[in-house]
Amino acid sequence: MSERTVVVASSVGLHARPAALFSQAAAQTSVPVMLTTASGRSVNAASILGVLSLGIDHGERVTLSSDDEAALEALAAMLERDLDLE
C-alpha cells in the first residue's frame, strides 16, 4: 500500500465544502483510500461523515493511503490547494 503525506491548504481545513469535494473525488476512485491524521485516527476518504469527524484544520498534516498511485496523486494534489476557492 502506498502513502502520501500532505499539508491541508484549505483555509478552513476539511470542513463542509472542502470535505465534500474531497470525499466525492475519493468516492470516484476505483479503490479504497484511507485518510489518517497525525494523531493516528483513520477513516475511509470517500465518507463525508468520516472526513468531517476528523476535524482536520488548515495546515494540518494528513496521510493518504491506497493501492492506486494515480488516485493518491490526484487526491494529494486536491488537499494541497485551497478548495474553498474552487
OpenMM code with the backbone's topology and positions (N, CA, C; nanometers):
from openmm import Vec3, app, unit

residues = "MET SER GLU ARG THR VAL VAL VAL ALA SER SER VAL GLY LEU HIS ALA ARG PRO ALA ALA LEU PHE SER GLN ALA ALA ALA GLN THR SER VAL PRO VAL MET LEU THR THR ALA SER GLY ARG SER VAL ASN ALA ALA SER ILE LEU GLY VAL LEU SER LEU GLY ILE ASP HIS GLY GLU ARG VAL THR LEU SER SER ASP ASP GLU ALA ALA LEU GLU ALA LEU ALA ALA MET LEU GLU ARG ASP LEU ASP LEU GLU".split()
positions = [
    Vec3(0.0853, -0.1181, 0.0000),
    Vec3(0.0000, 0.0000, 0.0000),
    Vec3(0.0894, 0.1237, 0.0000),
    Vec3(0.0589, 0.2189, -0.0870),
    Vec3(0.1354, 0.3425, -0.0973),
    Vec3(0.0743, 0.4506, -0.0101),
    Vec3(0.1576, 0.5465, 0.0276),
    Vec3(0.1109, 0.6574, 0.1117),
    Vec3(0.1628, 0.7910, 0.0591),
    Vec3(0.0874, 0.8960, 0.0865),
    Vec3(0.1289, 1.0331, 0.0588),
    Vec3(0.0930, 1.1154, 0.1813),
    Vec3(0.1877, 1.1907, 0.2322),
    Vec3(0.1611, 1.2814, 0.3434),
    Vec3(0.1605, 1.4228, 0.2882),
    Vec3(0.0551, 1.4973, 0.3195),
    Vec3(0.0381, 1.6331, 0.2684),
    Vec3(-0.0085, 1.7254, 0.3801),
    Vec3(0.0060, 1.8542, 0.3551),
    Vec3(-0.0441, 1.9566, 0.4462),
    Vec3(-0.1713, 2.0137, 0.3848),
    Vec3(-0.2784, 2.0183, 0.4617),
    Vec3(-0.4081, 2.0660, 0.4130),
    Vec3(-0.4019, 2.2175, 0.3924),
    Vec3(-0.4296, 2.2602, 0.2690),
    Vec3(-0.4175, 2.4020, 0.2333),
    Vec3(-0.5473, 2.4810, 0.2476),
    Vec3(-0.6622, 2.4151, 0.2478),
    Vec3(-0.7895, 2.4888, 0.2561),
    Vec3(-0.7923, 2.5748, 0.3819),
    Vec3(-0.8335, 2.6990, 0.3646),
    Vec3(-0.8271, 2.7969, 0.4737),
    Vec3(-0.9103, 2.7579, 0.5953),
    Vec3(-1.0133, 2.6759, 0.5762),
    Vec3(-1.0938, 2.6295, 0.6896),
    Vec3(-1.0697, 2.4818, 0.7184),
    Vec3(-0.9673, 2.4240, 0.6572),
    Vec3(-0.9402, 2.2827, 0.6753),
    Vec3(-1.0397, 2.1986, 0.5977),
    Vec3(-1.0569, 2.0741, 0.6382),
    Vec3(-1.1515, 1.9856, 0.5695),
    Vec3(-1.2863, 1.9896, 0.6403),
    Vec3(-1.3545, 2.1011, 0.6258),
    Vec3(-1.4865, 2.1210, 0.6833),
    Vec3(-1.5827, 2.1577, 0.5710),
    Vec3(-1.7052, 2.1156, 0.5813),
    Vec3(-1.8140, 2.1481, 0.4886),
    Vec3(-1.7761, 2.1282, 0.3420),
    Vec3(-1.7679, 2.2374, 0.2661),
    Vec3(-1.7477, 2.2268, 0.1219),
    Vec3(-1.6171, 2.1573, 0.0834),
    Vec3(-1.5017, 2.1935, 0.1413),
    Vec3(-1.3781, 2.1232, 0.1042),
    Vec3(-1.3856, 1.9725, 0.1327),
    Vec3(-1.4455, 1.9352, 0.2440),
    Vec3(-1.4583, 1.7939, 0.2777),
    Vec3(-1.5490, 1.7225, 0.1780),
    Vec3(-1.6555, 1.7895, 0.1359),
    Vec3(-1.7466, 1.7300, 0.0386),
    Vec3(-1.6771, 1.7085, -0.0955),
    Vec3(-1.6047, 1.8098, -0.1426),
    Vec3(-1.5327, 1.7966, -0.2694),
    Vec3(-1.4299, 1.6836, -0.2625),
    Vec3(-1.3569, 1.6781, -0.1522),
    Vec3(-1.2544, 1.5759, -0.1356),
    Vec3(-1.3154, 1.4358, -0.1282),
    Vec3(-1.4175, 1.4174, -0.0474),
    Vec3(-1.4766, 1.2837, -0.0316),
    Vec3(-1.5448, 1.2381, -0.1600),
    Vec3(-1.6039, 1.3303, -0.2360),
    Vec3(-1.6642, 1.2940, -0.3643),
    Vec3(-1.5569, 1.2456, -0.4617),
    Vec3(-1.4438, 1.3140, -0.4644),
    Vec3(-1.3332, 1.2720, -0.5516),
    Vec3(-1.2800, 1.1358, -0.5082),
    Vec3(-1.2700, 1.1131, -0.3782),
    Vec3(-1.2229, 0.9837, -0.3273),
    Vec3(-1.3208, 0.8729, -0.3632),
    Vec3(-1.4495, 0.9025, -0.3597),
    Vec3(-1.5517, 0.8027, -0.3928),
    Vec3(-1.5468, 0.7635, -0.5400),
    Vec3(-1.4959, 0.8523, -0.6239),
    Vec3(-1.4894, 0.8248, -0.7673),
    Vec3(-1.3673, 0.7416, -0.8062),
    Vec3(-1.2772, 0.7157, -0.7133),
    Vec3(-1.1626, 0.6307, -0.7437),
    Vec3(-1.2077, 0.4852, -0.7477),
    Vec3(-1.1265, 0.4018, -0.8082),
    Vec3(-1.1638, 0.2612, -0.8236),
    Vec3(-1.1215, 0.1735, -0.7059),
    Vec3(-1.0523, 0.2328, -0.6088),
    Vec3(-1.0035, 0.1561, -0.4927),
    Vec3(-1.0271, 0.2343, -0.3645),
    Vec3(-1.0285, 0.1659, -0.2508),
    Vec3(-1.0430, 0.2369, -0.1233),
    Vec3(-0.9219, 0.3270, -0.0947),
    Vec3(-0.9496, 0.4420, -0.0367),
    Vec3(-0.8445, 0.5352, 0.0047),
    Vec3(-0.8706, 0.5695, 0.1510),
    Vec3(-0.7676, 0.5592, 0.2312),
    Vec3(-0.7787, 0.5919, 0.3732),
    Vec3(-0.7149, 0.7279, 0.3996),
    Vec3(-0.7751, 0.8045, 0.4885),
    Vec3(-0.7246, 0.9348, 0.5315),
    Vec3(-0.6902, 0.9231, 0.6794),
    Vec3(-0.5656, 0.9564, 0.7141),
    Vec3(-0.5191, 0.9409, 0.8521),
    Vec3(-0.4604, 1.0723, 0.9024),
    Vec3(-0.5002, 1.1109, 1.0227),
    Vec3(-0.4479, 1.2331, 1.0838),
    Vec3(-0.3132, 1.2054, 1.1508),
    Vec3(-0.2461, 1.3111, 1.1916),
    Vec3(-0.1177, 1.2978, 1.2608),
    Vec3(-0.1336, 1.2233, 1.3930),
    Vec3(-0.2533, 1.2295, 1.4510),
    Vec3(-0.2781, 1.1594, 1.5781),
    Vec3(-0.3084, 1.0109, 1.5573),
    Vec3(-0.3205, 0.9678, 1.4297),
    Vec3(-0.3414, 0.8267, 1.4014),
    Vec3(-0.4844, 0.7840, 1.3760),
    Vec3(-0.5783, 0.8775, 1.3801),
    Vec3(-0.7187, 0.8430, 1.3505),
    Vec3(-0.7361, 0.8289, 1.1996),
    Vec3(-0.8000, 0.7198, 1.1559),
    Vec3(-0.8176, 0.6913, 1.0129),
    Vec3(-0.9641, 0.6723, 0.9776),
    Vec3(-0.9992, 0.7172, 0.8562),
    Vec3(-1.1340, 0.6957, 0.8029),
    Vec3(-1.1231, 0.6673, 0.6536),
    Vec3(-1.2290, 0.6123, 0.5990),
    Vec3(-1.2406, 0.5965, 0.4547),
    Vec3(-1.2564, 0.7376, 0.3966),
    Vec3(-1.1685, 0.7745, 0.3045),
    Vec3(-1.1705, 0.9101, 0.2484),
    Vec3(-1.2974, 0.9395, 0.1691),
    Vec3(-1.3682, 0.8359, 0.1256),
    Vec3(-1.4918, 0.8556, 0.0497),
    Vec3(-1.6119, 0.8854, 0.1391),
    Vec3(-1.5947, 0.8784, 0.2692),
    Vec3(-1.7039, 0.9022, 0.3633),
    Vec3(-1.7015, 1.0479, 0.4116),
    Vec3(-1.7978, 1.1263, 0.3679),
    Vec3(-1.8041, 1.2666, 0.4094),
    Vec3(-1.8146, 1.2781, 0.5609),
    Vec3(-1.8958, 1.1931, 0.6221),
    Vec3(-1.9099, 1.1988, 0.7676),
    Vec3(-1.7799, 1.1596, 0.8368),
    Vec3(-1.7099, 1.0612, 0.7819),
    Vec3(-1.5824, 1.0208, 0.8379),
    Vec3(-1.4801, 1.1328, 0.8299),
    Vec3(-1.4714, 1.1965, 0.7141),
    Vec3(-1.3763, 1.3072, 0.6944),
    Vec3(-1.4090, 1.4216, 0.7899),
    Vec3(-1.5363, 1.4583, 0.7989),
    Vec3(-1.5762, 1.5663, 0.8898),
    Vec3(-1.5467, 1.5317, 1.0356),
    Vec3(-1.5628, 1.4041, 1.0714),
    Vec3(-1.5417, 1.3635, 1.2106),
    Vec3(-1.3969, 1.3801, 1.2561),
    Vec3(-1.3041, 1.3872, 1.1616),
    Vec3(-1.1633, 1.4032, 1.1980),
    Vec3(-1.1295, 1.5459, 1.2407),
    Vec3(-1.2116, 1.6426, 1.2009),
    Vec3(-1.1876, 1.7818, 1.2414),
    Vec3(-1.0537, 1.8355, 1.1942),
    Vec3(-1.0187, 1.8097, 1.0701),
    Vec3(-0.8877, 1.8488, 1.0161),
    Vec3(-0.8866, 1.9975, 0.9854),
    Vec3(-0.7878, 2.0681, 1.0409),
    Vec3(-0.7757, 2.2125, 1.0249),
    Vec3(-0.6720, 2.2498, 0.9193),
    Vec3(-0.6763, 2.3773, 0.8796),
    Vec3(-0.5776, 2.4327, 0.7866),
    Vec3(-0.4366, 2.4093, 0.8414),
    Vec3(-0.3462, 2.3658, 0.7547),
    Vec3(-0.2078, 2.3464, 0.7941),
    Vec3(-0.1790, 2.2139, 0.8613),
    Vec3(-0.2824, 2.1335, 0.8838),
    Vec3(-0.2627, 2.0041, 0.9488),
    Vec3(-0.2049, 1.9040, 0.8487),
    Vec3(-0.1161, 1.8190, 0.8955),
    Vec3(-0.0535, 1.7158, 0.8134),
    Vec3(-0.1390, 1.5888, 0.8209),
    Vec3(-0.1733, 1.5344, 0.7030),
    Vec3(-0.2518, 1.4116, 0.6942),
    Vec3(-0.1838, 1.3152, 0.5980),
    Vec3(-0.2182, 1.1871, 0.6102),
    Vec3(-0.1617, 1.0850, 0.5229),
    Vec3(-0.2738, 1.0137, 0.4488),
    Vec3(-0.2559, 0.9998, 0.3187),
    Vec3(-0.3472, 0.9243, 0.2339),
    Vec3(-0.2811, 0.7912, 0.2019),
    Vec3(-0.3575, 0.6833, 0.2029),
    Vec3(-0.3012, 0.5533, 0.1669),
    Vec3(-0.3984, 0.4781, 0.0772),
    Vec3(-0.3398, 0.4096, -0.0232),
    Vec3(-0.4190, 0.3356, -0.1204),
    Vec3(-0.3253, 0.2481, -0.2032),
    Vec3(-0.3844, 0.1554, -0.2771),
    Vec3(-0.3083, 0.0734, -0.3708),
    Vec3(-0.2978, 0.1401, -0.5076),
    Vec3(-0.3666, 0.2503, -0.5271),
    Vec3(-0.3708, 0.3179, -0.6569),
    Vec3(-0.2886, 0.4473, -0.6512),
    Vec3(-0.1707, 0.4449, -0.7155),
    Vec3(-0.0804, 0.5607, -0.7150),
    Vec3(-0.1458, 0.6848, -0.7772),
    Vec3(-0.2170, 0.6657, -0.8880),
    Vec3(-0.2797, 0.7789, -0.9566),
    Vec3(-0.3846, 0.8455, -0.8677),
    Vec3(-0.4630, 0.7649, -0.7976),
    Vec3(-0.5641, 0.8197, -0.7072),
    Vec3(-0.4979, 0.8978, -0.5949),
    Vec3(-0.3895, 0.8435, -0.5405),
    Vec3(-0.3177, 0.9143, -0.4339),
    Vec3(-0.2659, 1.0488, -0.4820),
    Vec3(-0.2071, 1.0513, -0.5998),
    Vec3(-0.1522, 1.1760, -0.6540),
    Vec3(-0.2619, 1.2806, -0.6721),
    Vec3(-0.3748, 1.2388, -0.7297),
    Vec3(-0.4848, 1.3327, -0.7545),
    Vec3(-0.5442, 1.3857, -0.6242),
    Vec3(-0.5663, 1.2976, -0.5276),
    Vec3(-0.6256, 1.3405, -0.4009),
    Vec3(-0.5274, 1.4244, -0.3188),
    Vec3(-0.4002, 1.3899, -0.3231),
    Vec3(-0.2992, 1.4703, -0.2530),
    Vec3(-0.2935, 1.6107, -0.3127),
    Vec3(-0.3005, 1.6192, -0.4448),
    Vec3(-0.2993, 1.7499, -0.5112),
    Vec3(-0.4204, 1.8332, -0.4695),
    Vec3(-0.5349, 1.7684, -0.4521),
    Vec3(-0.6551, 1.8408, -0.4059),
    Vec3(-0.6318, 1.9023, -0.2685),
    Vec3(-0.5764, 1.8230, -0.1769),
    Vec3(-0.5560, 1.8712, -0.0408),
    Vec3(-0.4533, 1.9828, -0.0331),
    Vec3(-0.3644, 1.9879, -0.1315),
    Vec3(-0.2604, 2.0913, -0.1321),
    Vec3(-0.3087, 2.2228, -0.1925),
    Vec3(-0.4362, 2.2277, -0.2367),
    Vec3(-0.4975, 2.3513, -0.2876),
    Vec3(-0.6013, 2.3999, -0.1884),
    Vec3(-0.6339, 2.5290, -0.1959),
    Vec3(-0.7415, 2.5825, -0.1112),
    Vec3(-0.8740, 2.5533, -0.1816),
    Vec3(-0.9417, 2.4482, -0.1398),
    Vec3(-1.0661, 2.4054, -0.2041),
    Vec3(-1.1796, 2.5043, -0.1809),
    Vec3(-1.1638, 2.5979, -0.0899),
    Vec3(-1.2665, 2.6998, -0.0695),
    Vec3(-1.2702, 2.7994, -0.1853),
    Vec3(-1.1634, 2.8048, -0.2619),
    Vec3(-1.1556, 2.8992, -0.3731),
    Vec3(-1.2074, 2.8403, -0.5037),
    Vec3(-1.2443, 2.7138, -0.5010),
    Vec3(-1.2898, 2.6478, -0.6253),
    Vec3(-1.4405, 2.6430, -0.6341),
] * unit.nanometer
topology = app.Topology()
chain = topology.addChain("A")
for resn in residues:
    res = topology.addResidue(resn, chain)
    for name in ("N", "CA", "C"):
        topology.addAtom(name, app.Element.getBySymbol(name[0]), res)
